[in-house]
């Protein structure tokens, strides 16, 4: 399902440049990519799934999902409990480099948005380094920290709760699925950024 942004619901703060948080864009994002990773263990290179949603002209126009073979290839009990992915699910999955090669052209020139961007940006950088892929210094914005700043009145700043405010109910689908979480993040970003 693709979502279109309601232009009336955008609310950007009017802060002086010196105080402007780097995790909030200064101008409305018409075009961006929302990204989410799930990890197999505590290592940054252990992404076991990746979801990406591409927004162009304030509308979700494309998405990409892939299971990934994590590095190192083992699963912690707690990470599996969160997302349900097991080693047997990713034994035949592509490496990050293989999966990334199928989507990277679509991301050219787009800023990245993530809910908890500190994690997703660190994972993306670590995977680029591990696979010796040049990292193009993506601009990252964070819907989690952004929502705390722009929507302090929100009861929760969890991505699925924020997305519900804008009519996206991803409770109906599996939470901690990288594509579902990237979609919810994109919905939030379309409305607050």
PyMOL commands that set and color helices and strands:
alter all, ss='L'
color gray80, all
select helices_A, chain A and resi 7-9+17-19+77-83+87-90+96-101+104-107+117-130+143-150+159-165+170-172+178-192
alter helices_A, ss='H'
color red, helices_A
select strands_A, chain A and resi 32-39+47-56+59-67+111-114+140-142
alter strands_A, ss='S'
color yellow, strands_A
deselect
rebuild
show_as cartoon
